Amino acid sequence: MIPYAKHSISSKEIRACIQVLKSGSLSQGPQIPAFEKSFRQFCSVPHAVAVSSGTAALHLACRAAAFGTGHEIIVPAMTFVATANAVLFCGATPVFADIDLATGNVTVESIRRVLTPHTRGIIVVHFGGQPVDLAPIAALAKERRLILIEDACHALGAAYQKRRIGDARFSNLCTFSFHPAKNITTGEGGMVTTRDAQLARKVRDLRNHGLVREADRWENADKSKLAYYEMQDLGLNYRLTDLQCAIGVEQLKRLPVLNEKRKKIACLYKEGLRDLVGIHLLEEKWGMSCWHLFVIRVTRDCGWSRDELAMTLRERGISTSVHYVPVPLHPYYQRILKPCSQTIPYALRWADEAMSLPIFPDLARSDVNRIIRTIRTLLLNRSSNLASARSAPVASLS
């Protein structure tokens, strides 16, 4: 079975883990600042804070942004639930914006349609590694005095206006995930980047129970005390371990090569599938994708439904996935929020049509060709059968 995603681990990551295990420093040691430094350099950003997951990164970004009760935060209807959940964790209310079918991303127009006087922030998602058109959204956020957060959990190595996603030029905070399916992995893990030193400090405090150890920031203690610390906010244990950060340092070194392999696979798919009726490919509309996902939309004019095609591919040894069930359609969100189906028609359509094909750095070219050949054969045979059925004479009922 060809999986839709698979991580790539080399001997360098394994050796790095062994060195950490031998060092005796498994948590809160030197590998964490080393990973953060390499990430800052990669993204050309002043501050990067490592945390335990992409969800933790989103949660802490929302906490640092001071989202809370009475605030509405605009998020894409088409995203993983963690994007909207992070808003709920802070007591704020997610409001869902529709997407552009060409990219899977929100647009400034779809965001404008759901703005209200209660809007406090916007979270955009660079879906599948395709950059959002950030500049007009950032201008809108500045005009309305809104906090802008980038959910870049799919987008490590992607570029907008020729600079890497993660440099936080247009946003207040940017978040990443290192889940095993992502472009690099630390098993689980995440990162928050920002150009704002105060926001970075807030995220650092919150990831470690809200504790402050710097004497010059203490509120209550005699600064001469030894081994003293203060809890100044209600934080969490969202720390990343040295083992994970050691993996991350080595993975980040390999990222340009890993992403180049993804790009070559995407090019093969685009060349092999672009002429098929009913198969719609995503556009690199606003920048350079890092091809975390390769998503096609399957429309009925190809003779198949998305689900029929996905099940048939699975029978032939090819796994696919669906990204995503629209967040407002999940039972929990249906219980707590008002229905919004009328405002997200494209997200609902996407949910019925989108299918993610296998893409990962070690996917063999022969397997890519087999996937393309299988899809082409299935669609062309079905189209031929449909054409034959249309041209056949109708039997008399007399």
C-alpha positions in Angstrom: 0.0 0.0 0.0 1.4 3.4 -0.9 0.7 5.7 2.0 -0.4 9.3 1.5 2.4 10.6 3.8 5.5 9.3 5.4 8.3 10.9 7.4 12.0 10.8 6.3 14.6 10.1 9.0 18.3 9.8 8.2 21.2 8.4 10.2 22.1 12.0 11.2 18.9 12.3 13.2 19.5 8.9 14.9 23.1 9.9 15.8 21.8 13.2 17.2 19.3 11.3 19.5 22.0 9.0 20.7 24.2 12.0 21.6 21.4 13.6 23.6 20.7 10.3 25.4 24.3 10.0 26.4 24.5 13.6 27.5 22.0 13.2 30.3 20.2 16.4 29.4 16.8 15.3 28.0 14.7 18.3 28.7 15.3 22.1 29.0 18.9 21.6 27.8 21.1 23.1 25.0 19.3 21.5 22.0 16.2 23.7 22.5 18.0 27.0 21.9 20.0 25.4 19.2 16.9 24.4 17.3 15.3 27.8 17.9 18.4 29.6 16.6 18.5 27.4 13.4 14.8 28.1 12.9 15.2 31.9 13.3 18.0 31.8 10.7 16.0 29.7 8.3 12.9 32.0 8.5 14.9 35.3 8.8 12.9 36.2 11.9 14.1 37.7 15.3 12.3 35.3 17.6 11.4 31.6 17.5 10.0 29.6 20.4 9.8 25.8 20.4 6.8 24.2 21.8 5.3 20.7 22.1 3.0 20.6 19.1 1.4 22.7 16.3 -1.7 22.9 18.4 0.3 24.2 21.4 1.8 26.8 19.0 -1.6 28.0 18.0 -2.9 28.0 21.5 0.0 30.0 22.8 -0.2 32.4 19.9 -3.8 33.1 20.8 -3.0 33.5 24.5 -0.1 35.9 23.7 -2.5 37.9 21.5 -4.8 38.2 24.5 -7.8 36.7 22.8 -10.6 36.2 25.2 -14.3 36.3 26.1 -16.3 38.6 23.8 -13.8 38.4 21.0 -14.5 37.0 17.6 -11.6 35.5 15.7 -11.9 34.8 12.0 -10.6 31.4 10.9 -10.9 29.4 7.7 -13.9 27.0 7.5 -11.6 24.6 5.7 -8.8 23.7 8.1 -7.9 21.2 10.8 -9.9 21.6 14.0 -6.9 22.7 16.0 -7.0 26.1 14.3 -10.4 26.9 15.6 -9.9 25.0 18.9 -7.1 27.3 19.8 -9.6 30.2 19.7 -12.0 28.3 22.0 -9.2 27.4 24.5 -8.9 31.2 25.1 -12.7 31.7 25.6 -13.1 33.6 22.3 -15.4 32.6 19.4 -14.3 31.4 16.0 -16.1 32.9 13.0 -15.7 30.9 9.8 -14.5 32.5 6.5 -15.0 30.8 3.1 -12.1 29.7 0.8 -11.0 30.2 -2.7 -11.5 26.9 -4.7 -8.3 27.6 -6.7 -6.0 27.5 -3.6 -8.0 26.2 -0.7 -7.1 29.4 1.2 -9.2 32.3 2.6 -9.0 35.7 0.8 -9.3 39.2 1.9 -12.8 39.3 0.4 -14.0 36.2 2.3 -12.6 37.7 5.5 -14.3 41.0 4.9 -17.7 39.3 4.6 -17.6 38.0 8.2 -16.1 41.0 10.0 -18.2 42.4 12.8 -17.6 45.0 15.5 -16.6 42.1 17.8 -13.8 40.9 15.5 -10.5 40.9 17.4 -8.2 38.8 15.3 -7.7 36.8 12.1 -6.0 33.4 11.7 -5.1 32.5 8.1 -3.9 29.0 7.1 -1.4 28.4 4.3 -3.4 25.3 3.2 -1.3 22.4 1.9 1.8 24.6 1.7 0.1 27.2 -0.7 0.7 30.7 0.6 -2.2 32.9 1.4 -2.2 36.4 -0.2 -1.0 38.0 3.0 -0.5 41.7 2.0 -4.1 42.7 1.6 -5.2 40.8 4.7 -2.4 42.4 6.7 -3.6 45.8 5.4 -7.1 45.0 6.5 -5.9 43.9 9.9 -3.9 47.1 10.3 -6.9 49.2 9.2 -9.2 47.5 11.8 -6.5 47.1 14.5 -6.8 43.3 14.5 -4.2 40.7 15.5 -3.1 38.6 12.5 -1.8 35.1 13.1 -0.5 32.8 10.4 -1.2 29.1 10.8 1.8 27.9 8.8 1.7 24.3 10.0 1.6 23.2 6.3 4.0 25.8 5.0 7.6 25.4 6.3 9.8 26.3 3.3 7.0 28.0 1.3 7.5 31.6 0.1 5.4 34.7 -0.3 6.8 37.7 -2.2 10.1 35.8 -2.5 10.6 35.5 1.3 10.0 32.5 3.4 6.7 32.0 5.3 7.6 32.4 9.0 9.4 35.7 8.8 6.2 37.3 10.2 6.6 40.4 8.1 2.8 40.7 7.6 1.6 39.0 10.8 2.0 39.4 14.6 2.7 35.7 15.1 3.3 32.6 12.9 2.9 29.0 14.0 4.4 25.7 12.7 3.9 22.0 13.3 6.4 19.1 13.3 3.9 16.3 13.2 5.3 13.1 11.4 3.3 14.0 8.3 4.7 17.5 8.0 7.7 18.6 5.9 10.0 18.1 8.8 9.2 16.2 12.0 10.3 16.0 15.6 7.7 13.3 16.3 5.4 15.9 17.7 6.4 19.5 18.1 5.8 23.1 17.0 7.3 26.6 16.8 6.0 30.1 17.2 7.8 32.9 15.3 7.4 36.7 15.7 9.1 40.0 15.3 7.7 41.3 18.6 10.0 40.7 21.5 7.1 41.0 24.1 5.0 38.5 22.3 7.9 36.1 22.1 8.6 36.5 25.9 4.9 35.9 26.6 5.0 32.6 24.6 8.1 31.5 26.4 6.6 32.1 29.8 3.3 30.4 28.9 5.0 27.3 27.5 6.6 26.7 31.0 3.6 27.1 33.4 3.8 30.9 33.3 7.0 30.8 35.4 9.5 33.7 35.4 13.1 33.0 36.5 14.8 36.3 35.5 15.4 38.3 38.6 14.8 41.7 36.9 11.2 40.6 36.1 10.2 39.4 39.6 7.3 41.2 41.2 7.4 39.9 44.8 10.8 38.6 45.8 14.0 40.0 47.1 16.3 39.9 44.0 19.1 38.5 46.2 17.2 35.2 46.7 18.7 32.1 45.1 16.8 29.5 43.1 13.7 31.6 43.2 11.0 31.9 40.5 7.5 33.3 40.1 4.4 32.1 38.4 3.0 35.3 36.9 0.4 33.8 34.5 -1.6 30.6 34.1 0.7 28.8 31.7 1.0 25.2 30.6 3.6 22.5 30.1 4.1 22.9 26.4 7.9 22.3 26.4 9.7 20.5 23.6 12.4 18.0 24.7 16.1 18.0 23.8 15.6 14.7 22.0 13.0 16.3 19.7 15.0 19.4 19.2 18.1 17.4 18.2 16.0 15.7 15.5 14.6 19.1 14.5 18.1 20.6 14.0 19.0 17.8 11.6 15.7 17.8 9.8 15.9 21.5 9.2 19.3 21.1 7.5 17.7 18.6 5.1 14.5 20.6 4.5 15.5 22.3 1.2 16.4 18.9 -0.3 13.2 17.3 1.1 11.0 20.1 -0.3 12.7 19.9 -3.7 11.8 16.2 -3.8 8.2 17.2 -3.0 8.2 19.8 -5.8 9.4 17.2 -8.3 6.6 14.9 -7.3 4.1 17.7 -7.6 5.4 18.5 -11.1 4.9 14.9 -12.1 1.3 14.9 -10.9 0.6 18.2 -12.6 2.0 17.0 -15.9 0.2 13.6 -15.7 -3.2 14.8 -14.5 -3.7 18.3 -15.9 -5.7 17.2 -19.1 -8.2 15.0 -17.3 -11.8 16.3 -17.3 -13.2 16.6 -13.8 -9.8 16.7 -12.1 -8.9 20.2 -10.8 -5.4 21.0 -9.5 -4.5 23.7 -7.0 -2.8 26.8 -8.2 0.4 28.3 -6.9 -1.4 31.6 -7.0 0.3 33.9 -4.5 3.7 32.4 -4.0 5.9 29.2 -3.9 4.3 26.2 -2.3 6.3 23.7 -0.2 3.9 21.0 -1.3 3.0 19.6 2.1 -0.1 18.2 0.3 -1.0 17.5 -3.3 -4.8 18.0 -3.4 -7.0 17.5 -6.4 -10.7 18.2 -6.6 -12.8 15.5 -8.2 -16.0 16.8 -9.9 -18.8 14.7 -11.3 -18.0 15.5 -14.9 -15.2 12.9 -14.6 -17.7 10.2 -14.1 -16.7 9.5 -10.5 -17.5 10.9 -7.1 -14.5 11.7 -4.9 -15.4 8.9 -2.5 -15.9 6.3 -5.3 -12.5 7.2 -6.7 -10.7 7.2 -3.3 -12.2 3.7 -2.4 -11.2 2.3 -5.8 -7.7 3.6 -5.5 -7.4 2.0 -2.1 -8.5 -1.3 -3.6 -5.5 -0.9 -6.0 -3.0 -0.2 -3.2 -3.0 3.6 -3.2 -3.9 5.5 0.0 -5.5 9.0 -0.2 -6.8 11.4 2.4 -9.3 14.2 2.8 -8.2 17.6 4.0 -10.6 18.5 5.7 -14.1 18.1 7.1 -15.1 21.8 7.4 -14.8 22.8 11.0 -18.4 24.0 11.3 -19.7 20.6 10.3 -18.2 18.8 13.3 -20.9 17.9 15.9 -19.2 19.8 18.7 -19.2 23.0 16.7 -22.7 22.4 15.6 -23.7 22.3 19.2 -22.0 25.4 20.4 -22.2 27.8 17.4 -24.9 29.1 15.1 -25.1 27.4 11.6 -23.1 29.1 9.0 -23.5 26.9 5.9 -24.9 29.8 3.8 -21.7 31.8 4.2 -19.2 29.0 3.3 -20.5 27.4 0.0 -17.0 26.9 -1.4 -15.8 25.1 1.7 -18.8 22.8 1.6 -18.1 22.0 -2.0 -14.4 21.4 -1.3 -15.4 18.9 1.4 -17.2 16.8 -1.2 -14.6 17.1 -3.9 -11.1 17.4 -2.4 -8.7 14.4 -2.2 -5.0 14.4 -1.1 -2.8 12.1 -3.2 0.4 10.6 -1.8 3.3 13.0 -1.5 6.4 12.6 0.6 10.2 12.9 -0.2 10.9 9.2 -0.4 7.9 8.4 -2.7 9.5 6.6 -5.7 9.0 8.0 -9.2 7.7 4.6 -10.3 5.0 4.8 -7.6 4.0 8.3 -8.7 3.7 7.1 -12.2 1.6 4.2 -11.1 -0.7 6.5 -9.2 -1.1 8.7 -12.3 -1.6 5.8 -14.6 -4.2 4.3 -12.3 -6.2 7.5 -12.1 -6.0 8.1 -15.8 -7.1 4.5 -16.6 -10.0 4.7 -14.1 -11.3 8.0 -15.4 -10.8 7.3 -19.1 -12.5 3.9 -18.9 -15.4 5.5 -17.0 -15.6 8.3 -19.5 -15.6 5.8 -22.4 -18.4 3.8 -20.8 -20.4 6.9 -20.2 -19.9 8.0 -23.8 -21.0 4.6 -25.0 -24.1 4.6 -22.8 -25.1 8.1 -24.1 -24.8 7.0 -27.7 -26.6 3.6 -27.3 -30.2 3.5 -28.6 -32.9 3.6 -26.0 -34.8 0.3 -25.7 -38.6 0.4 -26.6 -41.0 -0.1 -23.8 -43.8 -1.4 -26.1 
